[in-house]
Amino acid sequence: MRNIIKLNSDWLFIKDTADITLREGERVSLPHSWNAVDGQDGGNDYFRGSCLYVKALNKEELPKADMYYLEIRGANSSADVYVNGNKLAHHDGGYSTWRVNITKELNESAEIAILVDNSANDTVYPQMADFTFYGGIYRDVNLICVNESHFDLDYYGAPGIKITPVVNGADASVEVEAYVTNLKDGQKIVYTARDKDGNEVYKAQTADTKISFEIKDVNLWHGRKNPYLYSCRAELTENGEVIDNVESRFGCRSFKIDPDNGFILNGEEYPLRGVSRHQDRWGVGNALLPEHHEEDIDLICEVGATTIRLAHYQHDQYFYDLCDERGLVIWAEIPYISKHMPTGRENTISQMKELVSQNYNHPSIVVWGLSNEISIGGSDDDLLENHRILNDLVHEMDKTRLTTIAAVSMCKMDDPYLLIPDVVSYNHYFGWYGGDTAMNGPWFDKFHETHPNIPIGCSEYGCEALNWHTSDPKQGDYTEEYQSYYHEELIKQLFTRKYMWVTHVWNMFDFGADARAEGGENGQNHKGLVTMDRKYKKDAFYAYKAWLVSAEVDPFVHICSKRYVDRVEDVTKVTVYSNLPEVELFVNGESIGKKAAEDHFFYFNVKNEGETTILAKAGELTDESHIRKVDEMNMDYVLVEKGAVLNWFDIDAPEGRFSLNDKISDIIATKRGKLWLISMGLKLKKKMNANKKSSDGKKSGGFDVDLKGGATGGIMQMLGGFSVLRLTGMMGMMNVSFTKEELLKMNKKLNRIRKPGK
């Protein structure tokens, strides 16, 4: 029988070495990441290099077996395995399962050494992206002990059994293919399929490695409404004795993606409205435990999501299992992201083979993502060919699912790479990175009109919010109030367009992006609906819950801006979210009226006098908050960026003249402003080129500065809604920084440019 032994405890960890003979370090348990702290604190200076993990095995303590495989479920991003000093394997790709046959080297005792490397290179994805590439063995390591004849352990980390259900009316036909290594004459395979309650729906013993059977009156896997799962167990037998076994769950469902009617599950329209998810959290990095995954899926279900985009890489098998169980429809993808590398093609192919092979049996997955924002620098022939190869590969490996891409705003609607996958989604941030919120819906209408036969979705949209507050929210202010406004507007625009096959908020949780230096808490992307430590649900979380969760399932009422107590205005706006039809607001115990709102967003004007207790009532439910009248703005609510050399209130901004506080789009609307931007672009290019030549190994981002319409030109257009100060702060993501003196000099030049009409 197969035995699986967890090897997570008592590893010797030696940081910053490629010498496999070293034995002085610290003892750690897996999962483990060496960037759990420095990958989240900003500065783009987290350690990227080689580290060593060493563990001793005593063969006498192991189950007796013919063969032993080391299974590594995630080591970022490249790794080499040595046993007793002999190199047995190399693997590129930090997010998938891979295995190494160590049988020949496993003597009475054996020493396993795994050298893991997350340093930059030009052959392994990802190399440029807005998240931290945490190094480490951050998932489980197992020892799989098997008979000489066993279900395959050598093919791209796959489970050894492939299950393909097809729904036919009220029934389903199920094809099961088992992959057996060293299958011998006389050996048989016993296939047993069971329903959710453990009742047998099929059983057979045969020498065939591929069988088919029917399930009459099948229970369909129907998303969150009924995530019904069957299971299939395959046992390899010899002389009536079971010598190996594998088991996998599966779900029977049909789906289609229609360019006019969106996602259709089992013949019913099933709107996909949900979130994206990164796999890290505060103080842990990406070394998540089962309870972390469970908390994440609980929060995603609470917000009412029907879909998750698991970005931007393969996630833990346990999380896919949870998605199957809870009925979340999944977009799964490889980290082919941001910057196309001609030298990385083979790695995109191998990572795609691993993704599809390892996750084929999960009914939750409906699309395979080929790439994310890969055309940010424009499409070329090599990029297009790489996508065609991946698209063909996926269709060859999986006849049952579709392919997709996440294009970025600068990607034109006539870009040929949009025609490669089966369906398309776009990452748009109108209202945060330039433009305004009202642009989102009309853009998708234009795409739908231009490409009526291509299903279109929104794979990313969002804006950042921390514990900053204002009664006058503005784009780019990082306040919780602006994030609420932004998502109210996007919900109304996206959710009411039936043709959109999917929408994914970016992001469900704040996540580590060590190069980021904005919002006052460096090292994170703060677009999450929930903070990185999962302790605080931002107000926008409840905006989605109000739209997506039925009051019959989980009724609620929520007053926004509870952390915004001190207010200067005489009359203040109070926003309430609820999935109930009517809300009544009480101020210091007295009702100021009831309101109904079809969009679930209730707005009240409240007099701000002294100390005020506000209570919202919907049905039998209540929520309470407090405000206080003050004479001057509480500066604890105002963004002061950590590590910033300047803040907005320190900048000289003469009346009628531009300054660092003004938006790029306003400045370049003037002739002199355009000339200033070109000069700034030349300085930026000089800084980036200098960084490329530096010896510290850091990458500046991979874009060429071309303000006449190239990659950076498109970025400048998209970032038009940013102030100059905010944009210079964001340059930290490209390893570019400005001194206080440089910024003041830049501001002085801007002060010389008159604003229009002044």
C-alpha angles and dihedrals in degrees: 000000000000115000123194116199120191112228098188100120134081106013121163108230122200116184127215101010140114092189108108092193096066116109106177114100143090132298115247139171125224138279088060138160125185090207098056090118110018091045091066107037100078132241096101086249103116115140114271114179144078126319131177131228118191131185133171122223128198110207093206089064093054128085112265111259142151094236137023126203126191108218117200112189097191134356117164121253119328126357143182124205122213127182116193088346095306117119110232106168149004125204132188119200125062104216109056140073119260134172139210127201104228097168098115093050096044102099127159086304130010137188117216117203121185117190110201123191129188097170122129120278137154101237106056126065135260106042101142123033142120096261138070118269095219113205124219147067090292101168134048125300115208138184111221113202114198146163120261085257108055146140107282119281099169105068112093095303092294121161095243095245129078121197123193117182121188120193116225110182109293093350138059133217114213126200117197122191120189122198112211128187116213095002107187134202111274095025116123136196120224112205118197124179121190136185126235092278094051097257116144115249095172139007132173141156117214145141090236118108092204124053138163132207141170130242110204119212089006122205105233125224097237107177118252091341093067118351093187115182132194124191134217125200123193119196123190109214136190121188089348094306122117108236099171139004142186131185135192137176122230139182131217113226142132126214143173135186112224122197091222105030103034124217118004119193120193090343095308128105106252112180112219106218116157152104144281121241136207117199101231136089141187116296092357104067110198095325093108126176125215091261090057091055090047093051090050094051091047091054093046090051091046092057088055100246118165094189141034129200103212098212138231106339144007112307131211116294089233091062092051087051090053090050090053091050096046097042101243114158109229139214107198121191147169124242095256090139147156101335124048111219115197087205092055101065096105090051092054088052095048093045090050092050089052093047095051097038095049097042104035095110096055109107090198092070114085104158136036114216114223098191147338125232088331093147093057087116094039132270123281133179094265092051091048092048091049090054093048090051092050093044092051091044093054093048090050093050097041123029093177105061139056134237127235143174135209106227123191128235094259091058105104120231090243095053107132093224090069088068095058104074126057095244135014138216131184134215106223129173102177104158093033110041096035131309119052137273093262090068096068103075096041091050091057090045089055092050091048090050092047095045106026092167098050115085107229130201140167111249097179136019131143148107136231127261133176132165093300121120142193141162089222106051117198133188109271098018095114091224124147087233094060091047089053092050092046094052093044088057095043093048091054092047102042103034093053094055103089095190093065104103095202143358125199123188113222100250142005091189135023108253142195118277104158094190093061119104106176142098094039096280109079124208099040141086103227100195091110124122085219129039120257092255089052090233100114130048108206118225092257088064088068093047088064093042089055091056101036106037120071116233086228090062104038116355116195145160123207132187112211128224097030090155090056102081107144111068131172102199122095092226120031133193117242118196122200127188122202140152089217118094099240137036128193119200124210123196114198088340098311123108116239092187148285126272135192122206127183089197091055092238114117121192126195134177111224128190109241107217124148114309114352131189114203122197125185119200126194115172105316093333126099139185128190137206139167135223133184131205113236132174098225133034113268102240090207084079094053122090115251105174118230110243093002115149089210137019127205094254091054094061125101105237111174117200111270094012132099124248140172087278093066126094121260090231092056093047096049090049085079126068094234089045091057091051090049091052092051091052090048090050091053090052090047091051090051091052092047093048090049090053091049089057095045120110099229093089095235120139121228094215106275100256126126115222107242112156092183094075110299126121097298091039088060091046091052089053092049092047093050090115092062124095114238090248092053092047093051089050091053091054086083086082086065093044091253121130136179126214123229089252092052092050093048090050089050090050092051090055091049090050088063092061116087120223114239114275093016 
